[in-house]
Amino acid sequence: MDKVEEKKVSGYVFPDILAQAMSRVDMRTQMEASMLSMCFMGIGLVITIIYVLVYLDFRLWYKIVLVINGLAGAVFMWSYLVTTFQQYQSYLAAIEFQKNN
């Protein structure tokens, strides 16, 4: 593979040094890190929703808007977390299948 073709494959929109560093990260490690970060972000969002609802002195309509928006964000993040976990399980099954064959 020549340099131009390699840049097209691994470069995308990232600088060369960043693309090379990202290509060295194991798929399993990346998926585990993604799931862990999404879990922490989801927990933080739930805590933020509770804090806004209980402690901040906004008008009721604004609190309702913030809570609905926060819940929609939480649903989106948790669905992403579930999808990533399912992909992770499929990845591990494929790796195990390749080891057995």
N, C-alpha and C positions, 0 to 999 in steps of 0.2 A: 504494500500500500504506500503510495507516494505521499509527500507532505500535504499537498492540496486536498487530496481525498481524505486523509486523516483529519485535517482541520474541519472538513465538512461533517465528518462523523462525530467527533468529540467536541467540537467547538461550539456549535449552536450560536448563542448570543454572548457567550462568556469569553473573557480573555483567555489566551492559550494556557497561561500558568494555572488559572482557576479550573479550566476544563481538564487539564491533566491531573490536578489534585482530586477533582471529583470523580474521575474515571478510576481512580485507585481505591475508592471506597467500596467495600463489599456490599452486595445487595442486601444481605441479611442485616448487617449493621445499620444500613441506611433505613430499612423498614422499621427496625426496632427503635431507632432514634426518632423516626417520624411518629410512631405510635406513642412513645413516651412524651414527646413534646405536645402532641395533640391532646393527650390526657391531661397534662398540666394546664394547658390553655383552657380546656373545658372546665376544669375545676376552678381556675381563676375567674372565668366568665360567670360561673354560677355564684361565686362569692361576690363578684362585682354587682350582679343583679340584686342580690340580697342587700348589699350595702346601700345601693342607690334607693331601693324600695324602703328601707327602714330608716336610714340615717340622714339622707339629704333632703333639704327643705325645698322641693320643687312642687309646682302645681300638680294636681292629681292627673290631669290629662297628659302631662309631660312624663310623669312616672310610668303611666300606662304605655306610652309610646316606647320609652326606654326598655321596659320589661319585655314587651312584645319583640322588639328588635333584638334584645339580648337572648331571648329564648329561641328565636329563629337562628341566630348565630350559633347557639349551643347545639341545636338540632343538626345544623350543617356540620359543625365540627365533630360531633359524635358519630354522624353517619360516615364522615370521612375516616374516622378512627376504625369503625367497623369494616369499611371497605378495605382499608389498609391491612387490617388483621386477616381478612379473608384472603387477600393477595399473598400475605406472608405465609399463611397455612398452605396455600397452593404452591408457593415457591419451595417451602420445605419438603412437601410431598414430591415435587419434581426432582429436587436434589436427591432425595432418598431413592426415588425410582431409578435415577441415573447411576447411583452407586450400586444398586442391585443388578443392573444390566450391563 
